[in-house]
């Protein structure tokens, strides 16, 4: 278990250092090829559920994200201690408990991180120097983080659609890499076409945002039945 957490921590650190990783398919495929098939399946299923039901389940999504973030932070801080699981679990539980009453602030944090992810990938995708992708990430962080206080519902749908879409696409690619006859061709196709993975995530996010918006739209008011005053 410790080895698995260490690999997940290393992957998380790689993504944090390279927020525009969707535009670097070779690095992303190297990470996905090391993901366990069970983890890949969980990522795919959870991603689909977030894309389709993110706003409906947004309170649970935020609490789970806070729990996982707290656990990851606690694990990084205490992995050299004798009992890192206790520290990580305590911090995860505290983060989840705090996120529930402070839901708007939690959405602002996770929405801002989603904005940073979008901004970094847009920056590199538009042809700007990828070593300066932090500039696009900073702009996205500020824009979406501030927008969460004005457009709470839309920011929730945005970060659940983007996050769910990224998880579903990455989980699906990781599962396909486990098929020996597809592995080489899929790797070459994705490596030679830098735009494919960002496009797949964008399509999944747009579908999710549209679907969630339709779910959360208020029902039209019905007038009186014909023949009644």
N, C-alpha and C positions, 0 to 999 in steps of 0.2 A: 504493500500500500504506500509506503514511504517513497519507493521508487516512482510509482505512478504519479504521486503528488509532485515530486520533484520535476518530472517531465512536463506536467501541466503548468507548473510554475515557470519553467524555462520557456514554454510556448507563450505563456501570458507576457513574460518579460520581452520576448521577441516582438510581439504585437504592439506592446506599449512603445518600444523603441522605434517601431516602424508602423505608424498608424496608417500609412498609405499602402499597406501590404497587399491590398487587392490589385494594385498596379504592378506588383512584383510576383508574378505567378510562380517563378522558380522557387522563391523563398516560401511562399504559401504552400506549394505542393510538397516541399520538404517537410514542413510541419505536419501537414495532413497525412502524409505517408506513415508517420509514427503514431498516429492516433489509433487506439484500440478499437476494434470493430464494434464493441458494445457502446463505447463512448460516442463513436460516430453515429450509431443508430439513435442514441438518446438525443444527440444534437439535431439530427434530422427531424425526429418526431416533435421535440419541444419547439424547434424553429417553426414548423408548420402550424402548431397550435398557437404560437405567439402571433404569427402572421394573420391568422384567421380570427382569433379571439383575444387579441392583446388588450383592447380597451375594455371589453367585458370583464376580463380578469385582471385589470391593471393593478388593483391593490395587491393581489397575490404575487403578480409579476414583480412589482417593486420590492415587496418584502423578501422574496426569494433572491432577487438581485442584491439586495442589501446584505442578506445572510451570506451569499457566496463571496461578495466583496470583502465582508468582514473576515470570513474564514481565510481568504487568500492573503489579506493584509496581515492577519495574525500568524499565518503559517510562515510568511516571509520574515516577519519580525522575530519569530521564536523557533525557527527550524534548527538552530544550533543549541537550543536548550534540551533538557532531558525529557520534558513533557510538552512538545510543541502542539500536540492535538488538543490538550486542555486549554492552552492559551488561545489557539485559533478558534476552538469551539465557543469559548466564552465571548470572544470578540465578535464572532458571527452572530451569536444569540443577542448580544447587546445591540448590534447594528440592526437586526431584524425588528427588535422591540421598539427601537427609536424611530425606525422608518415608518411604522404604522401611524402614529399620531402626527408625525411631521411629513405627511405624504407629499405635500406640495414642494417642500424643500428637497425631498428625495427625488422627485420627478425632475426638478431643476438640475440636480447633480447628474442623473443618468441621461437626461435630455441633453445637457451640455456635453457630456462625454460622447453621445451619439453625434452631436453637431461637430465635435472635434474629429471624429472618424470620417464623417461626410466631407468636411472641409479639407482634410489632409488628402483624401483620395481624389477629390475634385482638383485640388492644386496640382497634383502630379499628373492626373488625367488630362488636364488642359495644357500640359507641356511646360509648366514651370519647373525650375530645378528641384529635383526630389530631395536634395539635402536641406532645402528650406521648407519642407512640407509642414513643419511646425507652425509656420505663419498662417497657412490655410486652416490648420487645426485650431489655432487660437481664435481666429475669426469665427469659425463654426461654433466653438465652445461658448463664446460670448453671445453670439446671435441667438442660438437655440436656448441657451440657459436663461437669458433674459425673456425670451418669448414664452417660456413655460409659465410665467406669472400672468401673462396676458391671454394666452391661448392654451390653457391647460389641456383641454381635451385633444387638440390637434397635436400637441407635443407628445402626449402619451401615445397616440396612434403612430406618430413618426418614429419614436424610439423603439416601440414594439415591432413595427413593420421592418425597420432597418435591421434591428438586432435579430429578429426572427428570420428575416430573409438571409442574413449573413450566416446564421447557424444552419439553416436548412440547406443552403448551397454548399457550405463547407462540409457539413455532415454527409450530404449526398455524394460529393466528389470523393470524400474519404472512403465511403462504402464502395464506390465504383473502382477505386484503386485496389480493392481487395480481389477483384476479378482478374485473374492472370492474363486472360486473352485481351482485356481492355486496357490494362495498366499502361503499356508503352504508348499505344495510340492516343489515349486520353492525355497523358503527360505531354506528348509532343504537340497535340492540338492546343492545349491550354497555354503551354510555354510560348508557342509561336504566335498566339493571338492575345495580346495583353488586355484587350478590351472585353474579352468574353466573360471573365469572372465578375468584373464590376457591372457589366450589363445584366448578367443573371441575377445578381443581388438587387439591382435597381428594378428589374421587372417584378421580382417577388415582392419588393417593398411597395411598389405602386399598386399591385394587386391587393396586398394586405391593407394598405391605407384606404383604398376605395371600398373594400369589403367592410372594414371596420366603420368607416364613415356612414355607410348605408345602414349598418346595425345600430349605430348610436343616434341616427337622425330621429327627431321626434315625429310621432305619427301625425298626419294631417288631421286637423279638426274637422269633424263631420257635422254638417248642418242638420236641421230638423228633418225628419222623414217627410216625404211628400204627403200632402193632405192634412198636415198638422199645422197649427198656427205657430 
